[in-house]
Amino acid sequence: MRPIQKSKKLADVCYDIRGPVLEKAKQMEDEGHKIIKLNIGNLAVFGFDAPDEIVRDMILNLPNSAGYTDSKGLFAPRKAIMHYTQEKKIPGVTIDDIYIGNGASELIVMGMNALLNSGDEVLVPAPDYPLWTAAVSLSGGTPVHYVCDEQADWYPDIEDIKRKITTNTKAIVVINPNNPTGALYPTELLEQIVELARQHQLIVFADEIYDKTLYDGATHTSIASLADDVLFVTLNGLSKNYRSCGYRAGWMVVSGQKKHAKDYIEGLNMLASMRLCANVPGQFAIQTALGGYQSINDLVGPGGRLARQRDLAHRLLTEIPGVSCVKPRAALYMFPKLDPKMYPIENDQQFAYELLAEEKVLIVQGTGFNWIAPDHFRVVFLPNSDDLGEAVGRIARFLDGYRRRHGAA
């Protein structure tokens, strides 16, 4: 029979967070092996439960959740999101500017689908959350990666961004707080990005899903709060700050210079209508979450579980010879670097595969986040302290053997 092949649109699309190495991990689990998973920010499996009031509110409203809602979402959660944008000092947001989606992920793809034609370019950070690169490619555009500078706390390199803007550039993606590096950008840097967007008439897509997962008393500036003459599309949701990944409750806010974007907004409205609506039980969680007790502060504050585990993971990783890591100021991840002289890695996916096979620890290789060299990997610091210590101990043992095998011990 004639083989059935995938669409050519998928030729440049990948998502290695759930890629081939994970498939090997699943196979090993089926064979009875226990794998320590440091590959994905899935909080529930590590004992980070959604706040009780969110769960109770969803249960209470479940009888009212069987019908479709407005394609943009229910009024009450959208109003709560509007109030949240006011807290974040984002000007001029109305109920109609807010779209609720099945997680921010759906809305990222929707935002790109509504915008891009073949040949259009979007500036995306390197490293990035790979869905952004995949969504640009799937939508017919060309992702152009600007470098984030590890020597400068993983901040975007403004000069590199300038060099990569062309007449085909339509937008720039800003992931702040950043996944995978844990970087948190200062207001002054964000203002420079806004000025570039203003000069070149770019849309700013702001991924702010970790805006409350902040350490050491840090504060977050929403880039859309810095101007009203640039078009911003800001994405957020309940998955991380409220430990509600599976509820798939995210939102997208269009703000700033909307007058010249009527046709694009019409495209967003069309795509929102085509999927009918976001899942309704998740929508009922939003108002309660945003207006309730912010338990994330207990987890990230001094002595909180996430803060303790961040400190532990960073200390243990940087004690390994040839491993360095910028300490994250936000989010759930760190992005360690392997000294290429000590670890001459040519294929970092193969490196991750060998670590899994030998030590039963699952990580994601740095090139899976569109990083430019095979010398980084991402880990989550969600496992409890004992499991985290065990996992990093196994990584250290593997790296010791790697150095010996390659004559770099």
N, C-alpha and C positions, 0 to 999 in steps of 0.2 A: 504493500500500500504506500501511497505517497505520504511522506512524513509531514506532520503538522508542525509548523515552525512558529516561534513567537514573533510578534510584530517587530519590524525593523526600528520602530520608535524606541525599543528597549535596548538598542545596541550599546548606548553609552550610559545606561542606567544601572546603578548598583547600590546595594545597601548592605555593607559587610558587617554591620552590627548583628544582623541575622543572616549571615552568609555561610560560605562553605565550612568554616571552622565550627560554627554552631551545629551544622548538620552532622559533623563528626562527633561532637559532644553528645548529641541526641543518640547516635548509634552506640556510643560507649555506655550511656545510661541504660539503653535497652539491654546491653550485655551485663548489667549489674554494677557498673562502676559509679562511684559517687563523685560528681564534679563540683568543684568550688567555682561558682560563676561570678566573675568580675566584669562581665561584658555589657550589662544593660541596667539602666536605672529603673528597675521594676521594684518599687519600694515594698509592696505588700509581701513579697516572698521572703523579705528579710525582717519581717515583724513590724514594719512601719504601717500602722493601720490608719484608715481614714478617720477623721474626727467623728465621734459618736453622733453629734447633732446632725451631721450631713447624712449619715446612714439612716437615722430615725426619720428625717424629713423626706428622704426618698421613699422609704417604706410607707409613710403616711400618705404620700401623694401618688403612690403606684396605681390606685384605682382610677385616677384622673389622667393616666398617661397613655391610654390606648389609642387616642386619636392623633392625627397630624396636628402640628402647630403651624403658625406662620412660618414661612420658609426661612426667615431670619432668626426665629426663635420666639419664645414666650416673652411677654412684656415685662414681667417682674424681674427675671434674671437680667434682661437687657438693661433695665433701669438701674439695677445694682451695679452692673458693669459701667454704665455711664457715670454713676457716683464714684466708682473707683478711678475712672479716668480723671475726674475732678480732683481726687486726692493726689493723683500723680501729676497734676497741673497741666494736663493735655487740654488745650483750648478748643472750644467750639464743637464738642462732640454731642450729637443728638441720638435719640433712640434709633433713628433710621441709619445711622452710621455704624451700627453694631450688628455683627453676624455671629450667631452661635453655631459651632460645628462639632462633629464627632472627633473631638480632640483638635489641637492646633494643627496636627499633621494634615487633616483633610483640608483645612483652610489654606495652608501653605500651597498645596497643589492647586486649589481653586484660584488663589491669587495669581499664580503664574499662568494657569490656563487662560484666564481672562485677559491677560496682558500681552503675551508673547507671540510674535510671528517668526517664521524662519529667518535666521540671521540676526535677530535681536540678541543683545548681550546683557548679562546680568553679572555684576561684581559680587562674588561670594568669598568669604574668608577662607584662608587655608592656615590651619585646619578648620573644618566646618562640621556642623551636624549634617551628615551626608544626604538627608532628605532634601535639603535645599538644592544641592547640585543635581540630584536626581530629578527634582520637580522642574527645574529649568530645562534640562535635557528632554524630559518627557513632554514638555509643553512646546517643544520645537525651537527653544532658544539655545544659546551657547553660554555655559557658565565660564566666567573668567575669574580666576582665583587671585585675590590680593593676599599678600603675606602678612601674617601676624608675627611680631618680632619677639622671640623667646627671651632675648637679652633685655627687652623692655617690658617685662611682665606680661608678655603675649599680647601687647596692644597692637592694633592695626597700624601698619606702616603707611602713613599718609602719603609719602612721596611715591610709594609703590602704587597706591590707589590712583594718584594723579597720572602716572605713566600709562595706566591700563584703561583709562577712559577714552572711548572713541565716539564717533558719530553714531555708532550702533548701540551704545550703552543706554539701556532704558531704566535701570534700577541698581541699587546697591543694597545688599543684605548685611545687617548688623546684628550679631548674636551676642547679647549682653543682658545678664551674665552669660559667659561663654561656655558652651559645650563643644569641645572636650577639655579645654584648658583650665576652667575655673576662674578665668580672668574677669575682672569687673572694671569697666571703663570709666575714667574720670570725666566730669562734665566738659572740661576744656577740650578733650579729644573728640567728644561727641559733637561739640560745636564746630570743630574743623570739618567733620564729615558732613554736617548740615550745610556748611558753606560750599563745599564741593557739589553737593546735591543742588543747591540753589543756582550755582554758576552754570551747571550743565543740565539743569531741568530733569533731575533724576528722581524717581520714586524711592523712598527709603522704606524697606521692609525691616521691621524691628521685631526680632524674636526675643521676648522677655519672659519666657516661661519660668525662669528661676529667680524672678525679681525679689522674692522674699527669702530665698535660701542664701543668706549672707552671713559672713563670719566676722568676728573681731569688731563688732559695732559698725560695720560698713553700711553705707546707704546707697540706694540705686537711683539714678536719674533716668527717666524715660526720655529717649531722644526726641519723641514727638512733642515734648513739653518745651522744646527750645526754639520753635518757630511756628508761624502760622502761614508762611508763604511757600512752603514745600509740602508735597503730598506724602503723608506717612500712612503706612499700613502696619499696625501694631498687633502682635499675636501673643496670646497668653492663655491660661487655662488652669484647671484644678489638678492636673496629673501630678505635679511635683510638689508645689507648695502645700497642697492639701492631701498628698499621698493617695490620690484617687485615679491612678492610671487607667484602670479598667472601666471607669465610668464614662470615659470619652466625652468630656465636657470642656471644650475650648472656645475661644472667641477671637474675633478679628475686628479691629476698630480702624475705620478710615477717618483721617483727620488732616487738618492743615488746608492746603490749597486745593479745594474740591471743585471749584468753579470750572476749571479747565479739564476736569477728569470725568465729566458726565457720561461720556461714552464708555469709559473703563468701568465706572460704577454700574452702568446698565449691564455690562457683561458679568460683573459679580452677581448682580441680582438674578440674571438668567441662570447662572450656574447654581446659585443657592436654590432657586425654584426647581431645577431639574432633579436635585436629590431630595426634593419634597421638604424635609426638615431634618434637623439633628435629633438624636435619640432623646426622648422626652424625659425619662427618669433622671438622666444626667443633667438636663436643664434645671430640674427642680432642686438640684444640689447647689447651684451657683449662688443664689441670693443668701442662703444660709451660710455658705462658706465665707463669702466676702464680708458679711455683716457679723459673723460670730467671733468667738475667741480664736486668736491667731496662734494656735499651738506650735506652729513652725518656729516661733521665737524661742520656745523652750528647748527645741532640738538643736538650734544653731548657736544659742547663747553660751556663755561660759559654763562649762560642765555639762552641756547638753550632749546627747548621744552622737549626733552628727558631728559636732565640733570635736568631741573626743576622738572619734574614729578618723576624722580628717587628720588630726595631729599625729595619731598613731601610724596611719598608713604612710604619711609623708616622712616621718622619722625612720621607719623601717626600710622604706624604699631607698632613701638617700644614704643609708648606712651600707648598702650593697656597693661594692667597688664598681666604678664606672657608670653609676646611675645618678643622674641629677634630675631635679624636678622643681619647677616654680610652684610654691605653695599656693593652692587655690584660695581665693577670697570669697568664692561663691560656688553654687551648684553642688554636684555630687560626685565629681570626677577629678582625676589628676592625669597628666599627660607626660609621664617620665621620658627622659632622653637616655639612650644607651650610647656611651662613648664608642664611636665607630672604630677607633683603634683597638679597643678591647673586645668589641663585638662586631666583627666585620660581616654584617648581615646584608645579603643581596636581595633576599625575598622575605619581607617581614610577615607575609601571610603564612609562609612555610615555617617561619620562626614561631608564630603563634600555634601552628598545628603541632610542632614538635613539643612545645611546652605543654600543650593539652595531652598529648600522647604519653609523655614521660611523667608529668607531675599532676595531671588531672585538674589543672587550673585553666579556666577559660578567660581570655582577654580579647581585645580587639586591636589589631595592628594599626599603626599610625596612618598608613596609606589608605586605610578604610575611611579616614576622615579627610581625604584629599590632601594630606601632608606630602611635601615634596621629596622626602627621603625616607628610606626604610630604617629609621633610627629612633622611632618613638612607639609607644603603645599607650592605650587608655585603660585605666582601671576605675571601677566604682569602689567607693569606700563604705558601702552599705552593710556588708556582713558584720555581725557583732565582733567585738574586739578579739575574742578567742579565735574565731574563724578567719578574721582578717590577718591575725598574726600567723596562723597556720598557712594561709595562702601566700603571704609575702615570703615566709620561710621557704616554701616550695619554689617560688620564683627565684629566690637567692640561690638555692641549691642547683636549680637548672642553669642559671647564669654562670655559676662556678664551673659546672661541667662544660658549658659552652666555651668559656675562656680556655679551658684545658684542651678541648678538642681542636681549637683553632690556634693554639700556641700563643695565646695572649694573656695567660694567667699571671 
